[in-house]
């Protein structure tokens, strides 16, 4: 009997994570999100390979970069929406003040 080498998809990563687990798909776990944020704080925006190698071992650097880009877009959209809402609120206050003075003859 000969011993066949293990398949490449089941080789173990240096931290006992199989290659299958290394590039998993689907939703990010809370632990992955936390490690991602810690990696960005520690290694800086754009250092996706370093963040992948040191923090988020279960995702590829490409997945990490994609996650960051989507998160940034969502943040910018929320800030823009908040700023738009505040601008609309200010405009409504000005308009209601003008209407008040118009109806009260001032």
Secondary structure, 3 states (H helix, E strand, C coil): CCCCCCCHHHCECCCCCEHHHHCCCCCCCHHHHHHHHHHHHHHCCCCHHHHHHHCCCCCCHHHHHHHHHHHHHHHHHHHHHHHHHHHHHHHHHHHHHHHHHHHCCC
